[in-house]
Amino acid sequence: MRIWALIPAAGCGTRFGGDLPKQYLDLAGKTIIEHSIEKITMVSGVLGIVVVLAPGDKLFERLCSGSSSYAKIMYAIGGRDRASSVYNGLQSLSKLAQEDDWVLVHDAVRPCVRMSDITSLINTVGDDSVGGFLGCPVTDTLKQVGRDDRVVATVDRSALWSAFTPQLFRYGRLRSAMELGNTAMFTDESSAIEALGYQPKCVKGSSDNLKITRKRDLTLAKEILIAQRKEAESAAD
């Protein structure tokens, strides 16, 4: 199974605030993006990793300067939105990736993904004709809200999932999906594949896999990483 990894990291984190893009903030002694890249470099069979950076980003270059662990990393320049950045990353692989190769796309700001979940995704989707993503069934009660913030309906959540990353799709199909649609419509890779008429596979993962969006998420992410580390140490004993 030939796999390429792609990490979109061109966002500026407007909801987060502060001087640094959130992917470069410290989390338990490393930047957020370092944690995310570390997880992806541990995935067996990954041929190379494309990190998609904002134009003029010098922070990542300093981060990985002289680090041999980043030998597989390539760079691409991001676009106007997340989907455009992913497309640019796919284009950077055009001379390396085969149409039937797999692309594992993972958010730079999801540092707590479990390796067991990534393995489960690859094992489940590797024999699937479409591809899929990690996610988790919705547990909150959901309300459809209309004018003046009045509830229109309570939504049946029994078939609803939150979509996480990584997401895993064939290189050629994902690139074609990004080319055919309006990228502003695509909030993740699955939505682009869905626009072609396919039905991606949902693979259940841990709710640990949070996306760091606001400052309070940093505290929770740190607690999760500490708990995961203790789990690993206990399992090794």
Buried (B, 14 or more C-beta within 10 A) or exposed (E): EEBBBBBBBBBEBEEBEEEEBBBBBEBBEBBBBBBBBEBBBEBEEBBBBBBBBBEEBEBBEEBBEEEEEBEBBBBBBBBEBBBBBBBBBBBBBEEEBEEEBBBBBBBBBBBBBBEEBBEBBBEBBEEBEBBBBBBBEBEEEEEEEEEEEEEEEEEEEEEEBBBBBBBBBBBBBBBBBBEEBEBEEBEBBBBBBBBEEBEBBBBBBBEBBBBBEEEEBBEEBBEBBEEBEEEEEEEEE
